[in-house]
Amino acid sequence: MEKTLPKQGETYFLNLRFLLILTVCIANAIEPLIARMGGLHALYSWIYTFHIPLFVLVTGYFSKGGLDGPDGRKTLLQIGMQYIIFQSLYSFLDITLFRVPNIRHSFFAPYLLLWFLVSHMGWRLMMLGMRRLPPAGRFAVAAALGIMVGYLPLDGAWLSISRTFVYLPFYVIGYHFSFDAFMRFFTLKKRFVAAAASALLLIVIALTGLAPPPGWLYGSMTYMQMGHPEWYAGVYRLAVYGLQIGSAAAFLGWVPFRQGRLTDLGRRTLYVFLLHGLIIRLAAASGLYGFILHPAAAVPVVAGAALLAFALAQPAVKKAAHPVVEPPVTWILRLERMAFGKP
């Protein structure tokens, strides 16, 4: 198993990771406006064709060599602590300050973006369970599970079960991703073509409105919940996989290979991910979106979301929020050793 990542591969995926968190901030910031502004709806739909699959792929890539052993256990514990802390924090603020309707407050129902933490634990555990399978076998099993989970007669949001299985194939791809092979294939000409294809997809969605319903792009609902009880509903999921893979591959054309400012920012995307929702929720609760009545007024919203991503990725934010965003778990491991009489 590969224990270290190629330096250039690490740089590329850190650059990608920040660009993705940038799109996450923008998508979440414009979501309250997409029902009444077609251009923002197109931008939102375009972002959702690639950003979750690529984020999962990047997460799988950075999991190389760190799934099992002490490092793997420590990572699982830390993700679990992050979930407990932020699920409690978001739920508390929602009840006392944000007062967002129709949200279930339960540790079994991840609060909005916190589904990713629950699913991340699931992806790591399932990869360990498939360790005896070759890479192709892991991908085949993951894709089959991603399609079959839609047929389950349950709420797909429960413990993020739907998204965990739907996006498992992208985690497997990321884990086995060969950056050397990618470098040989993704020549400069192909990068330009990919970037152009990504821009073209946005234009097509904006002009035609052709994009899967949000439920298919979120991956959080079963087929029944999306109004598709047909026995062949899994074929739709397969088609969405095709769109997501194509859109994700095209977006890679925008990502620089060189180390730079984006690389440094990409090391602190966890802080952007866990903290930006608090600010966007606060903006929504303040009634700010009620004053945005014209598409031109939405431009500052997009710009503000981008600035928010840059601001939350600064070293000062990490220094201030580190105990909450990356809670120490050594004390849990110490208690565990004491309980089992280990030195």
Salt bridges, closest charged atoms under 4 A:
GLU2 OE1 - LYS64 NZ 3.79
GLU10 OE2 - ARG267 NH1 3.61
ASP68 OD2 - ARG131 NH1 3.75
ASP94 OD2 - HIS105 NE2 2.80
ASP155 OD2 - ARG104 NH1 2.67
GLU230 OE1 - HIS228 ND1 3.33
ASP264 OD2 - ARG261 NH1 3.32
ASP264 OD2 - ARG268 NH2 2.79
GLU326 OE2 - HIS322 NE2 3.77
GLU336 OE1 - ARG73 NH2 2.07
